[in-house]
């Protein structure tokens, strides 16, 4: 009954099946990003207080949201790697860290640009921003740790354990605006019945941007995993056959 689970952890199986998914994922991502960017930049009404600055919202919110997914993803993959010794799980832990660092850096940068106009400063040491900055340094630490340790098994175990620690910080990031009195605004809820101040003309392009950014994350992760699989399995027969085609 667990055959499917071990098949899922096969690098060759993942490489083959992901190759079939990629064209469809790329097409959906392109449509979502083109529609979302054009809609949010050209057709979303200006905010009565922030003016055009509110359009940074359509980049910052999806990017910041996806940046919180990396540590839970790495924690799950790291646990699978530690318990079941699946090579593909360790590959996910390794390639997700650099991607997470880039997404976190973009979330910090876009938030700072927004903060200059809204708060009058690009940075404050409140719980949300400080914990997100800590996440960035944890991800950089994981990348450095993986490079510094020559023993690949030891590096995999250390990064898996650090991923679990990072997940605790992710919870702090998520709920910091509710637990403490911070400058960062609390979560905004959107409804389809216009009972909230933000109507469909605001939240529909945001949903489209969410889909586009999440698809970009999935595609980036798949491509990174495929490259790492080829590097690790370069002496395998199936890779030699693939190169010969």
Secondary structure, DSSP 4 states (H G I P E B T S, - for coil): --HHHHHHT-HHHHHHHHHHHHHHHHHHHHHHHHHHHHIIIIISPPBTTTBGGGGGHHHHHHHHHHHTHHHHHHHHHHHHHHHH--HHHHHHHHHHHHHHHHHHHHHHHHHHHHHHHHTSSS----HHHHHHHHHHHHHHHHHHHHHH-S-HHHHHHHHHHHHHHHHHHHHHHHHHHHHS--SSPPP----TTS-SSS-HHHHHHHHHHHHHHHHHHHHHHHHHHHHHHHHHTTTSHHHHHHHH-
